[in-house]
Amino acid sequence: KLNGNVFIIDQHATDEKFRYETLRKETKIENQKLICPKSMALNGAQEDLLLSYINIFDKNGFSFSFDEAEEPGKRVSLTGVPRSKSLVFDESDVQELLWLLSDESTLNIDNLRPSKVHRMFASRACRSAVMIGTPLDFAQMRKIVDHMADMEHPWNCPHGRPTMRHVVDLLRIL
């Protein structure tokens, strides 16, 4: 209840969203070195963008070698990709990150992740969140509600399920 408004909080969706945002902010993905580096066909602007945001690629598990002696478009080779149990990453994920970085409307660049990583984090957060039907004591419920204040986007879980619903404004009906 807040100022006469009554809300229903979905404990699973809220806990899942908090865990997802925590994973997205804090996880540095491990890197798997490639046996043979893969030459990347990038234009000069893409090479500059990659060099400018190399920390974003590193956080996401990508590594590169740069050969300044080569002509633009042939300087970059992919030397490592993110390591995950079931996902396979490749050049298309590098291209996706480059496209996201080149989009001026991209906000919060520090937490930028490829879509495969978002799906992986969403799955991990869902499976580790409080499950529906799990009885919670008051302290556990309070913790879940308090976490909502720390989230960037507390309205939906990563799969789109609402975290809360407005039920009624008691001041209007009384």
C-alpha positions as a Markdown table, in Angstrom:
| # | Residue | x | y | z |
|---|---|---|---|---|
| 1 | Lys | 0.0 | 0.0 | 0.0 |
| 2 | Leu | 1.4 | 3.4 | -1.0 |
| 3 | Asn | -0.6 | 6.7 | -0.4 |
| 4 | Gly | -3.9 | 4.8 | -0.5 |
| 5 | Asn | -2.9 | 2.8 | -3.6 |
| 6 | Val | -2.8 | -1.0 | -3.3 |
| 7 | Phe | -0.4 | -3.0 | -5.4 |
| 8 | Ile | 0.2 | -6.7 | -6.0 |
| 9 | Ile | 3.9 | -7.6 | -6.3 |
| 10 | Asp | 4.8 | -10.7 | -8.3 |
| 11 | Gln | 7.6 | -12.1 | -6.1 |
| 12 | His | 9.1 | -14.3 | -8.8 |
| 13 | Ala | 9.2 | -11.6 | -11.5 |
| 14 | Thr | 10.6 | -9.0 | -9.1 |
| 15 | Asp | 13.3 | -11.2 | -7.8 |
| 16 | Glu | 14.1 | -12.4 | -11.3 |
| 17 | Lys | 14.5 | -8.8 | -12.5 |
| 18 | Phe | 16.8 | -7.9 | -9.6 |
| 19 | Arg | 19.0 | -10.9 | -10.2 |
| 20 | Tyr | 19.0 | -10.1 | -14.0 |
| 21 | Glu | 20.1 | -6.5 | -13.5 |
| 22 | Thr | 22.8 | -7.6 | -11.0 |
| 23 | Leu | 24.2 | -10.2 | -13.5 |
| 24 | Arg | 24.1 | -7.6 | -16.3 |
| 25 | Lys | 26.0 | -5.0 | -14.2 |
| 26 | Glu | 28.5 | -7.2 | -12.4 |
| 27 | Thr | 29.3 | -10.2 | -14.6 |
| 28 | Lys | 32.5 | -10.3 | -16.6 |
| 29 | Ile | 32.2 | -13.2 | -19.0 |
| 30 | Glu | 35.2 | -15.5 | -19.3 |
| 31 | Asn | 37.1 | -15.7 | -22.5 |
| 32 | Gln | 37.9 | -18.8 | -24.6 |
| 33 | Lys | 41.0 | -18.3 | -26.8 |
| 34 | Leu | 40.7 | -19.4 | -30.4 |
| 35 | Ile | 43.2 | -21.8 | -31.8 |
| 36 | Cys | 43.4 | -19.8 | -35.0 |
| 37 | Pro | 42.6 | -16.1 | -34.9 |
| 38 | Lys | 39.8 | -15.1 | -37.2 |
| 39 | Ser | 40.4 | -12.1 | -39.4 |
| 40 | Met | 37.5 | -9.6 | -39.2 |
| 41 | Ala | 36.3 | -7.6 | -42.2 |
| 42 | Leu | 35.6 | -4.3 | -40.6 |
| 43 | Asn | 35.6 | -0.8 | -42.1 |
| 44 | Gly | 37.8 | 1.9 | -40.7 |
| 45 | Ala | 35.0 | 3.4 | -38.6 |
| 46 | Gln | 34.2 | 0.0 | -37.1 |
| 47 | Glu | 37.9 | -0.6 | -36.2 |
| 48 | Asp | 38.0 | 2.8 | -34.5 |
| 49 | Leu | 34.8 | 2.1 | -32.6 |
| 50 | Leu | 36.1 | -1.3 | -31.5 |
| 51 | Leu | 39.4 | 0.3 | -30.2 |
| 52 | Ser | 37.5 | 3.0 | -28.5 |
| 53 | Tyr | 35.2 | 0.6 | -26.6 |
| 54 | Ile | 37.6 | -2.3 | -26.2 |
| 55 | Asn | 36.7 | -2.5 | -22.5 |
| 56 | Ile | 33.0 | -3.3 | -23.5 |
| 57 | Phe | 34.2 | -6.2 | -25.7 |
| 58 | Asp | 36.6 | -7.4 | -23.0 |
| 59 | Lys | 33.7 | -7.4 | -20.4 |
| 60 | Asn | 31.7 | -9.5 | -22.8 |
| 61 | Gly | 34.5 | -12.0 | -23.3 |
| 62 | Phe | 35.9 | -11.0 | -26.7 |
| 63 | Ser | 39.6 | -10.5 | -27.3 |
| 64 | Phe | 41.3 | -9.2 | -30.4 |
| 65 | Ser | 44.7 | -8.7 | -32.0 |
| 66 | Phe | 45.5 | -5.5 | -33.9 |
| 67 | Asp | 48.0 | -5.3 | -36.8 |
| 68 | Glu | 48.8 | -1.7 | -37.5 |
| 69 | Ala | 50.9 | -2.7 | -40.5 |
| 70 | Glu | 47.8 | -3.9 | -42.3 |
| 71 | Glu | 45.5 | -1.6 | -44.3 |
| 72 | Pro | 42.3 | -0.4 | -42.7 |
| 73 | Gly | 39.6 | -3.1 | -42.8 |
| 74 | Lys | 42.2 | -5.9 | -42.3 |
| 75 | Arg | 43.8 | -4.8 | -39.0 |
| 76 | Val | 41.6 | -6.7 | -36.5 |
| 77 | Ser | 41.5 | -10.4 | -35.8 |
| 78 | Leu | 39.2 | -12.1 | -33.3 |
| 79 | Thr | 41.4 | -14.1 | -30.9 |
| 80 | Gly | 38.9 | -15.1 | -28.2 |
| 81 | Val | 35.2 | -15.4 | -27.7 |
| 82 | Pro | 32.9 | -15.6 | -24.6 |
| 83 | Arg | 32.8 | -18.9 | -22.9 |
| 84 | Ser | 29.5 | -20.4 | -21.9 |
| 85 | Lys | 28.2 | -23.9 | -21.3 |
| 86 | Ser | 25.7 | -24.0 | -24.2 |
| 87 | Leu | 26.1 | -20.8 | -26.2 |
| 88 | Val | 28.4 | -20.4 | -29.2 |
| 89 | Phe | 29.6 | -16.8 | -29.9 |
| 90 | Asp | 31.2 | -15.6 | -33.1 |
| 91 | Glu | 31.8 | -12.6 | -35.4 |
| 92 | Ser | 28.0 | -11.8 | -35.6 |
| 93 | Asp | 28.0 | -11.0 | -31.9 |
| 94 | Val | 30.9 | -8.6 | -32.4 |
| 95 | Gln | 29.0 | -7.0 | -35.3 |
| 96 | Glu | 25.9 | -6.7 | -33.1 |
| 97 | Leu | 27.9 | -4.9 | -30.3 |
| 98 | Leu | 29.5 | -2.6 | -32.9 |
| 99 | Trp | 26.0 | -1.8 | -34.3 |
| 100 | Leu | 24.7 | -1.1 | -30.8 |
| 101 | Leu | 27.7 | 1.1 | -30.0 |
| 102 | Ser | 27.2 | 3.1 | -33.3 |
| 103 | Asp | 23.6 | 3.8 | -32.4 |
| 104 | Glu | 23.5 | 7.2 | -30.8 |
| 105 | Ser | 20.3 | 6.3 | -28.9 |
| 106 | Thr | 22.2 | 3.5 | -27.0 |
| 107 | Leu | 22.0 | 4.4 | -23.3 |
| 108 | Asn | 24.1 | 3.0 | -20.5 |
| 109 | Ile | 27.0 | 1.8 | -22.7 |
| 110 | Asp | 28.8 | 0.3 | -19.7 |
| 111 | Asn | 26.2 | -2.4 | -19.4 |
| 112 | Leu | 26.0 | -3.1 | -23.1 |
| 113 | Arg | 25.7 | -6.9 | -23.9 |
| 114 | Pro | 24.9 | -9.0 | -27.0 |
| 115 | Ser | 21.4 | -10.4 | -27.2 |
| 116 | Lys | 22.7 | -13.9 | -26.6 |
| 117 | Val | 24.2 | -12.7 | -23.2 |
| 118 | His | 20.9 | -11.1 | -22.3 |
| 119 | Arg | 19.1 | -14.4 | -22.9 |
| 120 | Met | 21.6 | -16.3 | -20.9 |
| 121 | Phe | 21.3 | -13.8 | -18.0 |
| 122 | Ala | 17.5 | -13.9 | -18.2 |
| 123 | Ser | 17.6 | -17.7 | -18.0 |
| 124 | Arg | 20.0 | -17.8 | -15.1 |
| 125 | Ala | 18.0 | -15.1 | -13.2 |
| 126 | Cys | 14.7 | -16.9 | -13.7 |
| 127 | Arg | 16.0 | -20.3 | -12.5 |
| 128 | Ser | 17.6 | -18.8 | -9.4 |
| 129 | Ala | 14.7 | -16.5 | -8.4 |
| 130 | Val | 12.1 | -17.2 | -5.8 |
| 131 | Met | 9.7 | -19.7 | -7.3 |
| 132 | Ile | 6.0 | -19.2 | -7.4 |
| 133 | Gly | 4.4 | -20.9 | -4.4 |
| 134 | Thr | 7.6 | -20.6 | -2.2 |
| 135 | Pro | 6.5 | -19.3 | 1.2 |
| 136 | Leu | 8.4 | -16.2 | 2.3 |
| 137 | Asp | 8.6 | -14.6 | 5.7 |
| 138 | Phe | 8.2 | -10.9 | 6.1 |
| 139 | Ala | 11.9 | -10.1 | 6.0 |
| 140 | Gln | 12.2 | -12.0 | 2.6 |
| 141 | Met | 9.2 | -10.2 | 1.2 |
| 142 | Arg | 10.5 | -6.8 | 2.4 |
| 143 | Lys | 13.9 | -7.5 | 0.8 |
| 144 | Ile | 12.3 | -8.3 | -2.6 |
| 145 | Val | 10.2 | -5.0 | -2.4 |
| 146 | Asp | 13.2 | -3.0 | -1.3 |
| 147 | His | 15.3 | -4.3 | -4.3 |
| 148 | Met | 12.7 | -2.7 | -6.6 |
| 149 | Ala | 14.1 | 0.7 | -5.5 |
| 150 | Asp | 17.6 | -0.3 | -6.7 |
| 151 | Met | 16.6 | -1.5 | -10.2 |
| 152 | Glu | 17.0 | 0.6 | -13.3 |
| 153 | His | 13.8 | -0.7 | -14.9 |
| 154 | Pro | 11.7 | -2.5 | -12.2 |
| 155 | Trp | 8.4 | -2.8 | -14.2 |
| 156 | Asn | 8.9 | -6.1 | -16.0 |
| 157 | Cys | 11.1 | -9.2 | -15.7 |
| 158 | Pro | 13.4 | -9.9 | -18.6 |
| 159 | His | 10.8 | -12.1 | -20.2 |
| 160 | Gly | 8.2 | -9.3 | -20.1 |
| 161 | Arg | 6.1 | -10.4 | -17.1 |
| 162 | Pro | 5.0 | -7.4 | -15.0 |
| 163 | Thr | 6.6 | -7.2 | -11.6 |
| 164 | Met | 3.6 | -5.4 | -10.0 |
| 165 | Arg | 0.0 | -4.4 | -10.7 |
| 166 | His | -2.0 | -1.5 | -9.3 |
| 167 | Val | -5.2 | -2.9 | -7.8 |
| 168 | Val | -7.1 | 0.1 | -6.4 |
| 169 | Asp | -6.8 | 3.7 | -5.1 |
| 170 | Leu | -8.5 | 3.5 | -1.8 |
| 171 | Leu | -8.8 | 7.3 | -1.5 |
| 172 | Arg | -11.0 | 7.4 | -4.6 |
| 173 | Ile | -13.5 | 4.8 | -3.4 |
| 174 | Leu | -13.7 | 6.0 | 0.3 |
